[in-house]
Amino acid sequence: MANTKKLTKEERKKVKRTARKKVKAEKPLKPREYARGSKKRKVKKMVRGAAKR
């Protein structure tokens, strides 16, 4: 995907999508060892509002 000047927007989208699929097939993400969101900081006092976060 070197030069996209001559391509239309739709063609660019198509090229980008195929490139993304190719990468996904070649380098799949490894599965997590922990639950999603479990490592997030827990907010203790919600009273303080945005200043706390």
C-alpha positions as CSV (number, residue, x, y, z in Angstrom):
1,M,0.0,0.0,0.0
2,A,2.6,2.5,-1.1
3,N,0.8,5.1,-3.2
4,T,-2.9,5.7,-2.6
5,K,-3.1,9.1,-4.4
6,K,-4.7,7.6,-7.5
7,L,-7.2,5.4,-5.7
8,T,-10.7,6.5,-4.8
9,K,-11.9,6.5,-1.2
10,E,-13.8,3.2,-1.7
11,E,-10.8,1.5,-3.2
12,R,-8.6,2.7,-0.4
13,K,-11.0,1.3,2.2
14,K,-11.0,-2.0,0.3
15,V,-7.2,-2.2,0.2
16,K,-6.9,-1.2,3.9
17,R,-9.5,-3.9,4.9
18,T,-7.6,-6.6,3.1
19,A,-4.3,-5.5,4.6
20,R,-5.9,-5.7,8.1
21,K,-7.3,-9.2,7.4
22,K,-3.9,-10.4,6.2
23,V,-2.1,-9.1,9.3
24,K,-4.8,-10.7,11.5
25,A,-4.2,-14.1,9.8
26,E,-0.5,-13.9,10.0
27,K,-0.1,-12.6,13.6
28,P,-3.1,-13.6,15.7
29,L,-3.4,-12.1,19.2
30,K,-2.6,-14.5,22.0
31,P,-5.4,-15.2,24.4
32,R,-5.5,-13.3,27.7
33,E,-4.5,-15.0,31.0
34,Y,-6.8,-12.7,32.9
35,A,-10.4,-11.4,32.6
36,R,-11.0,-8.2,30.7
37,G,-11.2,-5.2,33.0
38,S,-9.9,-7.1,36.0
39,K,-6.7,-5.1,36.1
40,K,-8.4,-1.7,36.0
41,R,-8.0,0.6,39.0
42,K,-11.0,0.5,41.2
43,V,-12.4,3.9,42.2
44,K,-13.0,3.9,45.9
45,K,-14.8,7.1,46.5
46,M,-17.1,8.2,43.7
47,V,-18.1,11.3,45.7
48,R,-15.0,13.1,44.7
49,G,-16.0,12.9,41.0
50,A,-13.5,13.6,38.2
51,A,-10.8,14.9,40.5
52,K,-10.3,11.4,41.9
53,R,-9.8,9.8,38.5
